């Protein structure tokens, strides 16, 4: 199927949309991005590329990085990871704290902030040079050595990260952080500050569409690990809008407050979309619309 005309039509429809959502402002650097930006990139199973709009412009991937951190940690420590973080949807916003206290410091899943902070702690305990090793992991998946941290965004995250500090100290009080809180958060803030384009994200997430193999056919995850990561993306990748995303789009995926969304259809394609304006749930408004249109017009979803 030639996907290019479909992407072109979706981009044209999105360009006419007046309600584009609200760009995140609680991290000051994110507020500087124009809500007019829009890009999509699709990489199919044969590695044919289709793209439109600002698909090659880099942006802060934010929570999309949680999938990549999870993949690296899961690949290193295996099933023991689930002793420290759960696999259930939270039904709450990404920075919600009450459940963490009720459930004795075990985050509901690895994609809410508390769960991602635990995953960062795992990486800090197991990697020799955590920040560089995590970045190297992404570069290898994408086959792109140009991917970097945006240090300005990382500092902005750190300067406004009081709620994440509260989360980390609560985890620490329950014995679910092994390392110093500030060291864990430094890795977490840098993880969220990774700057990538839709093209780079689609190529990175190809590993989840391709049974654990990257675009160069190097194996990073076994099929059981891929199955579980994709299941978590489907059920937990959009916080308290995960059900809506499954209902409307029907793909495992992950969003970030930078306006990016990465998603996959196993053994078919990986896809990334970027539009900085967010809906009330913190997900890209036009990104959700574009992905719903894409799976509807192509009939390519898991359902």
TAZIDA-V410238 format. One record per residue. N is the residue number from 1. PHI is phi in whole degrees, 0 to 359 (* if undefined). D_FIRST is the distance of its C-alpha to the first C-alpha in whole Angstrom. Layout:
n;phi;d_first
N;PHI;D_FIRST
N;PHI;D_FIRST
This chain:
n;phi;d_first
1;*;0
2;277;4
3;274;6
4;298;9
5;299;10
6;293;10
7;298;12
8;299;14
9;293;15
10;297;16
11;298;18
12;296;20
13;297;21
14;293;22
15;293;24
16;269;26
17;286;27
18;275;31
19;270;31
20;254;29
21;83;31
22;241;34
23;293;34
24;301;36
25;236;39
26;288;41
27;254;40
28;308;41
29;296;39
30;290;36
31;292;38
32;279;38
33;274;34
34;290;33
35;283;31
36;277;29
37;291;27
38;203;23
39;211;20
40;221;17
41;215;15
42;237;12
43;238;12
44;273;10
45;298;12
46;269;12
47;65;13
48;285;11
49;248;12
50;226;11
51;206;14
52;204;16
53;67;20
54;273;23
55;289;20
56;252;23
57;272;26
58;276;28
59;213;29
60;283;31
61;282;29
62;50;32
63;288;31
64;300;28
65;296;30
66;298;31
67;294;28
68;288;29
69;296;33
70;300;32
71;300;30
72;294;33
73;294;36
74;298;34
75;296;34
76;274;37
77;258;39
78;67;37
79;293;38
80;298;41
81;302;39
82;284;39
83;285;43
84;248;43
85;213;40
86;273;39
87;227;35
88;259;36
89;301;34
90;272;37
91;69;36
92;227;38
93;301;37
94;296;37
95;250;40
96;287;42
97;250;45
98;300;47
99;299;45
100;298;46
101;287;49
102;295;49
103;252;47
104;56;50
105;78;47
106;257;44
107;300;41
108;297;39
109;201;36
110;281;35
111;255;33
112;285;36
113;302;38
114;299;41
115;293;38
116;292;37
117;292;41
118;297;41
119;299;38
120;299;40
121;297;43
122;299;42
123;296;40
124;296;43
125;280;45
126;246;43
127;261;42
128;290;45
129;228;43
130;307;41
131;296;40
132;288;39
133;291;38
134;294;35
135;297;34
136;298;34
137;298;32
138;296;29
139;300;29
140;292;29
141;300;26
142;276;24
143;55;26
144;210;27
145;280;31
146;274;31
147;290;30
148;221;34
149;283;36
150;265;37
151;293;40
152;291;41
153;295;39
154;301;40
155;294;44
156;298;43
157;299;42
158;297;45
159;292;47
160;244;45
161;266;45
162;299;48
163;292;46
164;293;44
165;294;48
166;301;49
167;299;46
168;295;47
169;292;51
170;294;50
171;300;48
172;297;51
173;294;53
174;267;52
175;78;52
176;255;48
177;230;48
178;271;49
179;251;49
180;301;51
181;303;49
182;294;49
183;291;47
184;297;45
185;293;44
186;300;44
187;294;41
188;298;39
189;296;40
190;293;38
191;305;35
192;290;35
193;272;35
194;305;32
195;253;31
196;215;27
197;262;24
198;301;21
199;300;19
200;296;22
201;294;22
202;299;18
203;289;19
204;291;22
205;283;21
206;304;18
207;300;21
208;277;21
209;269;18
210;239;19
211;57;22
212;94;24
213;256;23
214;280;22
215;295;20
216;265;23
217;70;23
218;272;26
219;268;27
220;243;29
221;220;28
222;275;29
223;296;26
224;291;29
225;292;29
226;299;26
227;304;26
228;286;29
229;294;27
230;295;24
231;297;26
232;294;29
233;297;26
234;293;25
235;269;28
236;229;30
237;288;28
238;229;28
239;55;32
240;274;33
241;236;30
242;296;28
243;296;28
244;297;27
245;295;24
246;298;23
247;292;24
248;273;22
249;255;19
250;79;19
251;223;19
252;295;21
253;196;22
254;213;25
255;252;26
256;216;29
257;286;32
258;284;30
259;97;28
260;269;25
261;222;23
262;243;21
263;211;19
264;218;17
265;243;15
266;309;16
267;65;15
268;235;11
269;191;12
270;242;15
271;216;15
272;224;18
273;224;19
274;223;23
275;209;25
276;293;29
277;291;30
278;254;31
279;276;31
280;293;35
281;271;33
282;90;32
283;251;29
284;301;27
285;294;27
286;288;24
287;300;22
288;297;22
289;299;21
290;294;18
291;289;17
292;297;18
293;296;16
294;296;13
295;289;13
296;289;14
297;284;11
298;263;9
299;57;11
300;243;11
301;223;14
302;281;17
303;254;19
